[in-house]
């Protein structure tokens, strides 16, 4: 940092210059951005507003969570709330999130549409 009024350099700090758009392209002293985890929420019960209620819980426990959509599940008789690794590539994270949120891990039900997200949560009557 140069101070013109004194005509002198007053501070020197390293600058990390890396490829644009990557975590390595951060300025000295800043923290790298944490990747967001995308969740789609579906209500598998007849209880109105369940996805809104769960979104609050989700974001309080997983700070980098992003809800990409809320909808009703095809079936309305889910007793247990479930977590689905949509692409099947994040099983370690799925286990961690399921434990944190009190969900059971399962596979995509054949009658549900695949969301554009990392995880799908279908809420059951245990999450009222």
Secondary structure, 3 states (H helix, E strand, C coil): CEECCCCEECCCCCCCCCCCCCCCCCCCCCCCCCCCEEEEEEECCCCCCHHHHHHHHHHHHCCCEEEEEEEECCCCCCCCCEEEECCCCCHHHHHHHHHHHCCEEECCCCCCCCCCCCEEEEECHHHC
